[in-house]
Amino acid sequence: LNIQINGHTDDVGEDQANLQLSERRAFAVLEYLANKGVARTRLRAKGFGETRPLAPNITPEGKALNRRTEFEPWKN
């Protein structure tokens, strides 16, 4: 199984800063898994910034849901 780690943010801040934050978030999870023994060749990371919200960014709860990482299987 290969896994892509997707990083996401809420809409607070600049778009470019959120994209960078989401990338750092995804790479932090990738590094954690690699350090726990998962082969790096089976992992990749991608940041989406604020482009894929799960909830409206109008409440603290909605913003919290949008600050996340997700695992997505992928084929070589």
N, C-alpha and C positions, 0 to 999 in steps of 0.2 A: 504494500500500500504506500503510495506517495501522497504527501499532504502539502497543500498550499495553505499558509497561515495568512488570513486576510485581516488587516488592521483598519479600524474605523474610528471616527471622532464625532463629536457633536458639532454644531455650527458656530460655536464661540470662537472668535478670532478670524484671522485672514485665511483665505482658501489655501494659499501655498503653504502657510505654516501648519495648517491642519493636515495637509497631504504629507508633509514631512513627519509630523507627529505620528500619523497612522503608520507610516513606513517604519519608524523607529519602534513603535509598539509591536508590529508584526515581527521585525527582526529580533527583538528581545525574546519573544516566545520561541522563535527558531533557535536562537543561541541556547536557551534553556533546554530545549529538547535535545539538541546536539550534545550538550554537556552531560545529559543523562543517558547518552548512548545511542540515540537515534541517528542513523547515518545521514550526513548532510546531503548526500545525493538523492535522498528521498524527501527532502524538504525544500520548499521555496516560500518566499514571503512577498506580499504585495500590500501596499497601502492604498486606500480608497478615499481618505479624507472624510469629508462630510457628504459624499455623493450617494451613499446607500443607507439612509436612516431607517431604523426599525420603527421609530415613533416620531411624532412631531417634536420639534425642538422648542416647544413653548412652555414646558414645565420642567422642573428639576428632574423628575422621574423619567420623562422622555429623553432628556439630555443624557442621563445616566445610562439608559438602554442603548444609546447610540455610541457610547464610548466602550468599544468591545474589540475582541479578536474572535475570529471564527476559523474552524478547520474545514477545508474543502478538499476532497480527494481529487487526484488528477492522474492521468496516464502518461507514461513516458512516450 
